[in-house]
Amino acid sequence: MASIPKASIKKFVKKRFKANITDEGAEEIVKILEEKAERISKHAVGNARKDKREKVTKADVMKYVIGGYDE
């Protein structure tokens, strides 16, 4: 599975919040984001397949996110 670069998280926190984050903190954020992305993607792909499409659209993603199906 592709991984979100830890450096990107560190850069985001530094730029957005003017704060430093430890490697462990950045790794934990990566883990959480990847779990959420996998869950959202799974449902979005399911929505697209249900509609007999190969491409996932913004609507497929939003149907899951707005629908409140996130555990």
N, C-alpha and C positions, 0 to 999 in steps of 0.2 A: 504494500500500500504506500502511496506517495505520502510524504510527510510535510507538514507546514514547517518551514525553517524556523528554528529557535531564534536565529538572529533577527528575523522579521518581527517576531513578537517583542524582542528587546528594543528594537528600533521604534516600533509603534508606541510602546509604553514611554520611552524616552521623549519622543516627539509630542505625543498627545498629552502626557501628564507631567512632563518635566521631572521624571523620576527614573531611578535605576531599578532593575529587577534581577534577581539572582538567576543563575542557570536553572536551578531547581524550580523556581517560580515560573520561568518561561516554559520549561518542559511540562509543567502541570497544565498551563494554559493550552499548550499544543495538544495535549492528551484530551482535554475537555472539548476543544474545538473540533478535533478529528472525530470524536464520538458523536457529537451533534451533527457534523457534516455528513457522516455515514448514515445516520438515522434519517435525516432530511432527504438525502439523495435516494435512499432506498424507497421511500414513499413517493418521491417525485417521479422516479423511474416507473414505479408501479402505476401511477396516474397516467403517464404517457403511454405505457403499454396497454392499459385499459382502453384508452382512446385510439389504439392501433397506430401510434406514432413511434418513430425511432428517436426523435429529439425531445429532450426535456425542455419545457418552456418555463418562463418566470411564473406563469399561472400554475403550473404543476408544483413548483416549490411553494408558492404562496398558499395554495390550497392546504398544504400540510401545516405550514407555519401559522397561518391565521386560524386554521381549523382547530387549533389547540390540542393536537394529537401528540405533542411532545411530552414524553413521560417525565 
